[in-house]
Amino acid sequence: MDYSTEIFGYLAMAMLVVSFIPKKLRLIRVLNLIGCIFFVVYGVLLGWKWPIIVSNGLVAVIQAYHLLNEKKPAPDERLDLK
């Protein structure tokens, strides 16, 4: 396995783990989407490992769908710093 391939694997793993730390759903989705994209690239670099590519590709599409179709927060909710 090439060193650059390993880097994609570690980046994907780190983004996935970090995506569960925030409390804001939008940030969780964005970080998870980035992690999924890294996992898809990792699956390709490993020699087209379809289970990695398909599972993370589908989760990435779901995350993107939710990010693109989320409702805009009401003005009073935007200032919520919790």
C-alpha positions as CSV (number, residue, x, y, z in Angstrom):
1,M,0.0,0.0,0.0
2,D,1.3,3.4,-1.0
3,Y,1.9,6.1,1.7
4,S,-0.5,8.5,0.1
5,T,-3.2,5.9,0.2
6,E,-2.7,5.5,3.9
7,I,-3.0,9.2,4.4
8,F,-6.4,9.2,2.7
9,G,-7.4,6.4,5.0
10,Y,-6.3,8.2,8.1
11,L,-7.9,11.5,7.0
12,A,-11.2,9.6,6.3
13,M,-11.0,8.0,9.8
14,A,-10.2,11.3,11.5
15,M,-13.0,13.2,9.8
16,L,-15.5,10.4,10.6
17,V,-14.6,10.4,14.3
18,V,-14.5,14.3,14.5
19,S,-17.9,14.5,12.8
20,F,-19.5,13.0,16.0
21,I,-18.1,15.7,18.3
22,P,-20.1,18.8,17.4
23,K,-23.7,19.3,18.7
24,K,-24.9,21.3,15.6
25,L,-26.4,18.9,13.1
26,R,-25.3,20.9,10.0
27,L,-21.6,20.8,11.1
28,I,-21.9,17.1,11.8
29,R,-23.3,16.5,8.3
30,V,-20.5,18.6,6.7
31,L,-17.7,16.9,8.5
32,N,-19.3,13.4,7.9
33,L,-19.7,14.3,4.2
34,I,-16.0,15.2,3.9
35,G,-15.0,12.0,5.7
36,C,-17.2,9.9,3.3
37,I,-15.5,11.6,0.3
38,F,-12.1,10.7,1.7
39,F,-13.3,7.1,2.2
40,V,-14.5,6.9,-1.4
41,V,-11.1,8.1,-2.6
42,Y,-9.4,5.7,-0.2
43,G,-11.5,2.8,-1.6
44,V,-10.5,3.7,-5.1
45,L,-6.8,4.0,-4.2
46,L,-7.0,0.6,-2.5
47,G,-7.9,-0.9,-5.9
48,W,-11.6,-0.3,-6.3
49,K,-12.8,-1.8,-3.0
50,W,-16.5,-1.6,-3.8
51,P,-17.9,-2.1,-0.3
52,I,-16.0,1.0,0.9
53,I,-16.8,3.1,-2.2
54,V,-20.5,2.2,-2.3
55,S,-21.3,2.5,1.4
56,N,-19.5,5.8,1.8
57,G,-20.8,7.1,-1.5
58,L,-24.4,6.5,-0.5
59,V,-23.9,8.1,2.9
60,A,-22.3,11.1,1.2
61,V,-25.3,11.5,-1.1
62,I,-27.6,11.3,1.8
63,Q,-25.6,13.9,3.8
64,A,-25.5,16.2,0.7
65,Y,-29.2,15.8,0.2
66,H,-30.0,16.8,3.8
67,L,-27.6,19.8,3.6
68,L,-29.1,21.1,0.4
69,N,-32.7,20.6,1.5
70,E,-32.5,21.8,5.1
71,K,-34.8,24.6,6.2
72,K,-33.5,28.0,6.9
73,P,-33.5,28.7,10.7
74,A,-35.9,31.4,12.0
75,P,-34.2,34.7,12.8
76,D,-34.4,34.0,16.6
77,E,-32.8,30.5,16.1
78,R,-29.8,31.9,14.2
79,L,-28.6,33.7,17.4
80,D,-28.7,30.5,19.4
81,L,-25.1,29.9,20.5
82,K,-25.7,26.7,22.4
